[in-house]
Amino acid sequence: MNYRGLWMNGPGEATLIRESQLIIPIIGLLLIILPLIAIFLYRKRQQQIKLAVASTILSAVLVAIVAWCAYSIARDYQAVLSPVFRTFLPLIMLFLSILAWLGIRKDEKLIRSYERLR
């Protein structure tokens, strides 16, 4: 299994695609684009917070989809899943999205407290 779908060995040396997983690369691209847009919205923190929340939700959706796909493949094809670094990337992305949201929220609170002091 890779980002394009589930592959199987066909007759001879050919590999054939068994199932296409188009949603995983689409969510992955959105998870690249949304934080890049959010970086440049540093003056508009409310929009930045909304993008960080959207990124966190998409990361959670990606974790759920990858876990569901791994479970269904292991169940249907009696496959053995070997944990490698790529397996934990969606979890790392979710953790970093949460940290980004918390950091933006903390910065917004700090700015509000400075404005109150003025």
N, C-alpha and C positions, 0 to 999 in steps of 0.2 A: 504494500500500500504506500502510495506517495500522495503528493498534493493533487494530482489529477484523477486519482481513483484507485481501484483495486485491480491489480494485474494478476494474471495466472499464466502458467507455462502451457503453451499450446503444443501442437504436434511438431516434433523436431526441436529446433532451438528458438522458435518464435514465441514471443510473449504477447498475449492478447489482453485487452482491457475488459475486465469482467463487469465492473460497476464504475460509473463516473461519479465523482464527488466534486461538483462544480461549486457548491456553496462554500466549501472550506477556503479555496483561493480567493473568492469574492470577499469573504469576511476578512481574510488576511490582508488584502489590498486596502480595505476600508480602515483596518487597524494601523496601516502605515500612513494613510492620507490624513485621517482625523487628528492624530497628535501633531503632525507637521503643520496643519492649519492652526491648531490651538497654540503652537509656539509663537506664531506671529500675531496673535490676538492679545498680547500682554496688556494693552490699554483697555481692552473690553473684557473684564474679568467674568462678567456674567455669561457671556457667550463662551468664554474659555471653560468655565465650570460645566456648562451644558455639553460641550464637546468632550470633556473629561468623563462625564457621567455616561455619555453615549459610548465612549471607548471602553469604559468599564463593563457596560452591559454587553457590548459586542464581544469582549474578551470572555465573559462568563458564558455567552452563547457558544463561542468557539470551543471552550473547554467541554461544555455539555455535548456538543456535536462530535468532537473527537473521541470522548469517552464512550458515547453511544455507538459510534462506528467501530471502535476497537472491540467493544463488548460483542456487538452483533457479528463481526468477522470471526472473533474467537469462538463464538457459539456455533455459527453456521458452518465454518470450514475447519473446525477443530484445530485452529492455528494456535501456536504458542507465541505470546507477545513478549518480546525482550525489551526491557526498559533501557532506553538510550537517552541521550541528552535531548534529542528532538522530541521525544515523548513529553518532556516536561516544559517545553517552550510555551504552550498555551497557558500553563499555570504561572510561569514567570511573567508572561505578558499581563495576566490578570493582576498579579501582585503589583507590578509596576504601574498599571493603570490606577489602581487604588491609591498608591503612594502619590501619583501625580494629582489626583483629585484632592487628596488631603493637603498637599502642599499648596495648591491653588486656593483652597478654602482658608488655609491658615494665612496666606498672604492677603486675601481679601479682608479677613478680620483685622489684621495688622494695619492695613490702609484705613479701614473705618475708625479704628481707635486713634490714629494720627489725625484724622479729619475732625474727630470730636475734640481733641486737644486744641486745635486751632480755634 
